[in-house]
Amino acid sequence: GILAGRPKSMKSFLAIDLAYAIQNADRKKVQSNPNSEDGTEFLGQKVPERGDVLGLFLEDTDKSFALRTQTMFLTNWNKPTVYVEHQCPSISKGLEESLDLWIEHSNNPKLIIIDPFQKIKPMYAPKNANAYEIDYMYLTKLRDIAIKNKILILYIHHLSQADRSYSWDKIMGSTGHQGVVDAMYMLERDEIGDNAKISGRGRNIEDFKYDLIWNSQNDCHYEMLGDTVKRHYNNSKQDVLLAMKQLFEEGKPSVRPNEVLKILNLSGASKEGKNISKTMLRMRDSKDALWHGDHYGEYKLGVDVSKIDKNGNII
């Protein structure tokens, strides 16, 4: 698997969070917090089984890694096998043998994290090979180890700065990164603020996109806010219901989308305006608080207007 993100999107913190969650999945309740449950969670999901983790955090020093775990309140947790500030052997130069040795001497190997991929990629490539062939050859060696030992090898990589029509093409390097891995994960944090999204696509998983928030004030973890599409739909739905409520109170029980957009100060040609129109259609087709109006292309509220609160929620 690959976890890709732009610099300073807190990829390493996310990887450390995953490593400690798996290494400590059998952790008992914290005595100082009687409401806590046994086990650990990662992005709001309970980790089902403990396993041994190897973390190659090759851009960290002992001091910087200790500072990360301290700010994440992981100091008293069982520590995975971690190498930092280390000249790791590259692929085809001893890495595969080193990983095999760690797996052989671990009781229950589950996860290997390599952060970043560039630290294990050989400096010299075979002659006459293009970038795709080189990436494919090296990454296949990692994938073979993962499949042979039934473990996850997750490597950290970067996204390019340029926008792409196909979002996964933002992964730096050749499409070998997309072709070899079984799963791709992309972490994108907003330019300003703590909001972020994590997307996933793979051979054996359904596509997903979740909204996250970076909690820098508390424990330097990402927290799960929910499914991006569902959250976006619910936010648009609230706007629609508030606008429909206002129009109803003005004596217009059956309205067209452009009347709703006018209340919301949106243009029908704008991205936001098109999303509102799509949301209204989806709400009506699924009978989610909207019905067909009195005339073609019109909509009516499917709930009593008194049941819509000031935030657009249905009481």
Secondary structure as UniProt FT lines:
FT   STRAND          2..5
FT   TURN            7..8
FT   HELIX           11..23
FT   TURN            24..26
FT   TURN            31..32
FT   TURN            34..35
FT   STRAND          41..42
FT   TURN            43..44
FT   STRAND          45..46
FT   STRAND          52..57
FT   TURN            58..59
FT   HELIX           62..71
FT   TURN            72..73
FT   TURN            75..76
FT   STRAND          81..84
FT   TURN            91..94
FT   HELIX           95..104
FT   STRAND          109..115
FT   HELIX           117..119
FT   TURN            127..128
FT   HELIX           131..149
FT   STRAND          152..159
FT   HELIX           167..170
FT   HELIX           176..180
FT   STRAND          183..189
FT   STRAND          195..202
FT   STRAND          208..215
FT   TURN            216..219
FT   STRAND          221..227
FT   HELIX           228..249
FT   TURN            250..251
FT   STRAND          254..255
FT   HELIX           257..263
FT   TURN            264..265
FT   TURN            268..269
FT   HELIX           271..285
FT   TURN            286..287
FT   STRAND          290..292
FT   TURN            296..297
FT   STRAND          299..301
FT   HELIX           305..307
FT   TURN            310..311
//
